[in-house]
Amino acid sequence: MSSYWFGDVEAGGCTPAAGDPALLEARLRSIRTSPGPFVPFTWQLAVRCGAVRDRTEYIARLRELCVADAERRIREIYSQKDAELLPMVRMLDELDTVINLLSERAAEWHQVRHPSFSRKYRRIPAHNLVRTMREKSPGALGLVAGRIEDLAAARTELAKEVSARAYGVMPNTSALIGGLVAARLLSQAGGLAGLARLPASTIQVLGAKTALFAHLRTRSPSPKHGIIFQHRRVHNAPKRVRGRVARVLAGKLAIAAKIDFYRGESDRVFLEAAQKHIDTAGGEAADALDQ
Amino acid sequence: MLWINDVLVSQGDGGVYNERMLGGARVWDPYRSKLAALYYVGKGIEISADQIVLYLGAANGTTVSHVADYAECVYAVEFAPRPMQDLLEVARRRTNIVPIMADAKNPEQYAPLVEQVDLLYQDVAQPDQAAIAIRNCVFLRTGGYLILMLKTRSVDMRKDPAEVFARTIEDLQIAGLQVVESIWLMPYHSDHAAIVCTKPANGGLA
């Protein structure tokens, strides 16, 4: 028997499927997942089957069915917990880039207006400089500085939301490495399903694409860490053990991501053991090297 | 294909993606569409009003909308939800497009939906592009054509594009297809090539 969207065809004849759109959709879902030998067909088969009268009706009915099916699938994918987190993280990273770029440009402009101004030997945080420019600069520069501040405020708010959502979507990964970094890992992997399937060695260098490909192509050393460098336990570790800490952390993250995806809830026993393991990885290794 | 003063156009309702209009027809930009580029640099395959097309990797439906202007009916397969949203919008206004949300790697997912077609067009960013095309040839009638838009960078970043090109042509021939045209899409698209094949009557296609 061959099953098509309009009915089942057997050697003896053909049984047309029920005409109701909802029923057709449910039927489509079941025949799509049951693999059988495929026999190419033409639309005339549907007419002989008694499912449709002519070509126009054939295409119209099929279109209706396919559009409904696609819309349902899109809704399903977008309702997954991590769906909104992806564009949020990407927006956050983009905001960082844009804010830095705009601040830099505004500072250059400001320097031209104030020939004796220099940031050297005076620790002026960028946001203070931007505030000064907004308050003191007449015209467009002041306006631009004001917009940079608005963007920075939006960025702060977004970072909070990303972190909070990351703890919801991936409680274990976030507990190990923080919501923001966890969300960035998720964004690099393209989703929680993708992250859960990555090996630890890939998670370790996620976000270090340039260095990784340079390593594969030439004889440059392999990268020790990618995004996970942003976590304090990696960047605060002494340089000689940093690679080791990154590796242990990535190993635990790979497990955490799998728990997050397949179970979806925080695992206290795992987390305690993992935290201890990661903490000692840095400490013990450092001690061993000191002796 | 329809040309107005050496500009490729298609006859249909405009405004799909702010495309330029020329004498009431829609300008089909070779820089935006690989299929349009093929008609500029090579011969390609004439699409006529009685043909049924299976289009793999439909994306936002930009090229699909032009193909639909020429063909009788287009089965447009796309996997990712975001471009699918756009494709659905295009399909709402063009009643000869059947949008199918499925992975071109698994033709069995849409086998119950797709009838026999005259033209198989493939533009997917996957490493195993030849294998995907061969697998989808079950939908192609004998004597029908396959147009494969090869993204050599998707096959293997580290391999020489020319090597990937030659290898893909070989794979298609081994599968029993007859290559009638193979051409780089320079200067419109770099590292992209078009391979046009026909499915012979005595085809050894498994």
Interface residues (C-beta under 8 A of the other chain):
Chain A: S3 Y4 W5 L28 I31 R32 P35 F38 P40 F41 T42 W43 I59 A60 L62 R63 L65 C66 V67 D69 A70 E71 R73 I74 I77 Y78 F213 L216 R217
Chain B: C73 P81 M84 Q85 L88 A91 R92 T95 N96 I97 V98 P99 I100 M101 P107 E108 Q109 Y110 A111 P112 L113 E115 Q116 V138 F139 R141 M157 R158
